[in-house]
Amino acid sequence: MPERKFFVGGNWKMNGSKKEIDEIIAFLKAGPLDEHTEVVCAPPSIYLDYTHQHLPGTIGLAAQNCYKVAKGAFTGEISPAMIKDVGVHWVILGHSERRHILGESDLLVAEKVEHSLAQGLGVIACIGETLSEREAGKTSEVVFRQTKAIADKVTASGWDHVVLAYEPAQEVHAELRKWMSENVSPDVSAKIRIIYGGSVTAGNCKELARESDIDGFLVGGASLKPDFVQIVNARK
Ligand SMILES: O=C(CO)COP(=O)(O)O
């Protein structure tokens, strides 16, 4: 069975300023960070370049979104080519806030994943149901529908550059891995990292990290605080 390197993403969402970023970088530098964990921070796009200039090279960077074509008349959007041009190698796509607040469809998210992979970015592809969908017992239906939209656009080798981020927990992670095995391939299912994106804190990270199908985290609020170091080190 392939080794899946633990992956912790810090999604800063629409937070931060140069001063706050300096503070985050200071606690990341102080660490120490478990070298067996892949760490990727995602600042707002306007700060990608600034963060790239100051962050240690051992920590990766992600944009929080991008568009599905290289350039053109798409006011307010950024492209994978631009993300790469400032030295950044990852992008988060399909975050629940983009799906539900900004109205991104499964197809749009999948097209963004396709274009980003074609341009050579790594993709943190987010999937997850809303609370009302969960309460209606639709978790698997929604999550598999979203995953299928993405899977339809990813080539066999493309999966090497995808991390799947899902909210609720081990049970669904295990179901997702089974879906990947049956619908993509046993090989991809064994290799792909499925990370947990539901309010991870310094308090709950160690227990979550013990689950066999949880290969890391996508952290929101706690990634802005020194607690993030403990989360990165959850498997230590
Ligand atoms: O959306 C999330 C990660 O992208 C989770 O956010 P919080 O960790 O702030 O709950």
Ligand as a Chemical Component Dictionary entry (heavy atoms), coordinates in Angstrom:
data_LIG
# 
_chem_comp.id                   LIG 
_chem_comp.type                 NON-POLYMER 
_chem_comp.pdbx_formal_charge   0 
_chem_comp.three_letter_code    LIG 
# 
loop_
_chem_comp_atom.comp_id 
_chem_comp_atom.atom_id 
_chem_comp_atom.alt_atom_id 
_chem_comp_atom.type_symbol 
_chem_comp_atom.charge 
_chem_comp_atom.model_Cartn_x 
_chem_comp_atom.model_Cartn_y 
_chem_comp_atom.model_Cartn_z 
_chem_comp_atom.pdbx_ordinal 
LIG O1 O1 O 0 -13.570 25.764 5.728  1  
LIG C1 C1 C 0 -12.692 25.266 6.425  2  
LIG C2 C2 C 0 -11.360 24.941 5.884  3  
LIG O2 O2 O 0 -11.215 25.420 4.589  4  
LIG C3 C3 C 0 -12.902 25.030 7.868  5  
LIG O3 O3 O 0 -12.875 26.248 8.481  6  
LIG P1 P1 P 0 -12.685 26.341 10.065 7  
LIG O4 O4 O 0 -11.473 25.488 10.393 8  
LIG O5 O5 O 0 -12.484 27.801 10.359 9  
LIG O6 O6 O 0 -13.946 25.785 10.673 10 
# 
loop_
_chem_comp_bond.comp_id 
_chem_comp_bond.atom_id_1 
_chem_comp_bond.atom_id_2 
_chem_comp_bond.value_order 
_chem_comp_bond.pdbx_ordinal 
LIG O1 C1 DOUB 1 
LIG C1 C2 SING 2 
LIG C1 C3 SING 3 
LIG C2 O2 SING 4 
LIG C3 O3 SING 5 
LIG O3 P1 SING 6 
LIG P1 O4 DOUB 7 
LIG P1 O5 SING 8 
LIG P1 O6 SING 9 
# 
